Amino acid sequence: MDFGIGIATSSDSWRLAQRAEELGFTHAWFFDTQMITGDCFVAMAGAALKTSRIRLGTGVLVPSNRIAAVTANALATLNGMAPGRIDFGIGTGFSAHRAMGLGAVKLADMEEYIRVVYALLRGETVETPIEGKQHKIRFLNPEIGLINNRDPIPLHISAYGPRSQALTAKLGAGWKSFVSDVPGAMNAIESGAIAPGSRFRHGRLAEHVAGAAGGRRRDRRLCRDGAPL
């Protein structure tokens, strides 16, 4: 079992990511909730420069905040700064949208967004609507090293309902959830009950638990005893 930390994104989030790495945490997830927290990609870039082992992920990205091409470019840029340590977490944007009086993004739109992002990361030419018209786009010069689309960027989906959980299994993604019944969730993954015939990638469930960090001595005790930070 790995332990990660969710970060309410700010201009100095790199400090928390750096401290989490020192304590042995394996993942740092950065909120993408404009109007409430800072920008996830800016904060992840700072953390990428200040850490060397901990994985850095969007926790979770909201599709409507950026067109897919911008997200693919940002992920590939971060992947150049922290090769092989970047994770792509995505959700329908409940909190970020509610803060602006909007509803959640439709699952079909999120699935299409994921399709475009990963097609671009694979170096493919992909057709997608931009400003009301269909356009064929691709990274024009990835070979010169301005971005890194060679190291894999795993997909994780925030999924609470059966339809989003089925999409998670369909795409072979990691499952991000605040569910409290961890044994029940693991059983659903292992049995394929959420999507018959499908499996989550590596059987990974990212279970989020609310918590707080105390002083440095207490931090070490929490990490040693296996308690979430």
N, C-alpha and C positions, 0 to 999 in steps of 0.2 A: 504494500500500500504506500502510495506517495502522499505527501502533504504539500498543498499549495496555499497561496494567499490571494484574496481578492483585494484590490486596491481602489479606493475612491480617488480617481485620477486627479493629480495636481501637478504644479510646476516642479515640485521636488519629490515626486513619487519614486525617483531613482534611489533615494535614501532608504525607503522602505524595502524596495526590491533588493538592494544591496545587503541590507540587514537580514532579510529573509534568506538570502543565499548563504550568509555567514552561519545561520542557524540550521541549515540543511534542508530548507524547503526546496522543492523541485520545480514549482511553477509559480508565476506571478501573473494574475489576470487583471487587466486594466479596464475600468468601466468606460463605456462610450455613451454617456448621458449628458449631452450638451444642455445648457441651461442649469445644470446641477453641478457637474464636475468638469475638470479640464479635458483637453484633447488627448485621446488615448495614444495616437501615433506619435505625437510630440513627446509625451511622457515615456513611451516605450523606447524611443530613440535615446533619450537620456539614460534609461536603465541599461540599454544595450552597451553603452560606452562604459558603464560603471560596474558591470557584472561579467562573469565568464562562464558560469555553469547553469544557472537557473533559466528555465524556459520562460519566455515572455509571450503573452497572448492577449488578444482582445476579448474582454469578458463582460458583455459580448457586444460585437459590432452591430449597428443598426443599418440595414441596407439602404434606407431612404436618405441617410445622412450624406452619402457620397455615391457617385456612379460607380459601377463595378470596375471600370478601368482604373479609376483613382485608387480604389482599395487594393487591386492587384499590384499596382505600382508601389503603393506604400508598404505592402507586405514584402514584396521583392526587395525593396530598398532596405528595410529592416533586416531581411535575411542576409544581406551583404554585410551589415554591421554586426550581426550575431548569427553567423552561419549555422543552420540546423537547429536553432533554438527558438524559432518563431511558431506560434500556434494561431490559427484563425478560428476564433469563437464568434458565432453569429446567432442572432435571435430576431424576433419580430418587433422588438423595440417598445415593449409595453411602457416601461418607466420613462424612457426618453421621449416617447410620443405623448404620453399623458401630460408631461410637463409643458407641452405646447397645445394641449387640448385636442389631440389627435388620437385615432384608434391605432391598433397594431397593424403592421404590414401583413399582407396576405401571404399564406404559406406558399402558394404557387409563385408569387413574385420573388419570395426569398429563394426558392429552389432555382429559379431562372438566374437570379443574381449569383448564386453559388456556381452554377454552370459556367457563366461567363468568366468569373474570377479564376476558376481553375483551368479553363481552356487557355486563358492568357498566360497563366503561370507555366503551362505545359509548352508554351511557345507556338500555340495554334492561332490561326486566323479565325475569328469568331464573329458572327453577325448578331447585332444587338440594337435595340432602339435607343437612340440618343436624340434628345430634343424633338421627339415626335416622328423621326424617320429612322429607317433601318440603315445601319452602317456596318461595314466589315472593318474590324480593327485587329491589331496585333502589336506586340512589342517590336519595334523596328530594328533595334540593334542590341539585343541582350548579350551578344558575344563580346562586346567591348568592355564589359565588366562594371557598368554603372549600376546594375541591379544583379541580384542573385536569384534566378529561377531554377537553379539546379538542385539545391538542397530541398528536401520535401518540407511542406508546411501543412501539418495535419489539420483536419477540419473537426470542429466541435460545435454541436448545435444545442442551444438552450431549448429544452422540450419539456413541457408540462402536461399537455393533453395527448390523447392517443394518436391524433393525426400528426402532430409534430414529432412524436416519438417514432411513429411509423416511418416518417421521412428520414429521421436520424438513422434508423436501421437500413433503410433503402440505400442511403448514400454511404453507408459504412463509416459513419462519423462517430466521434466520441460524444457522449451524452452529458450535457451540463444541466444540473437540476438542484433545486433547493429542497428536494423531497426529504422527509425525516425518516422514512422507513428504508434504511440502507439494505438490510437483508432482503426485503421484498423487491427492491429495485434490482439487486444483483440476481435474484432468482428470475426476474422477468428477462434480464439480458441473457442469462445462461440457457433458459428454456426456449427463447425465441417467441415468448408469448406476446411481446409487443408487436412484432411483425413476423408472422410465421415464415420460416424458411430464410430469414435474414439474421444477421448478427451485427452487433456494434463493433466498430474497429477496436481490436485488441481487448474487447470486453471492457472498455474504459468508461467509468462513471465518475464525473467530477461532481462530488457532493459538497454543497456549500453550507457552512455552519457559521452563524454570526458569532463574533468574538472580539476581544480587545487585547492589545499587547501592553504589558507592564514594563518595569525596568529591565535592564540588561540581564541581571542575575535571574529574575523571574522568567525572562524570555528563554534562557538556556534550560531552565528546569522544565518549562512547557515542552520545549522541543525534545529534550531527553526522555520525558515521560510519554511522548507520543500524542500529546494533546494538541488540538488545532489552535493556531494563533489567530 
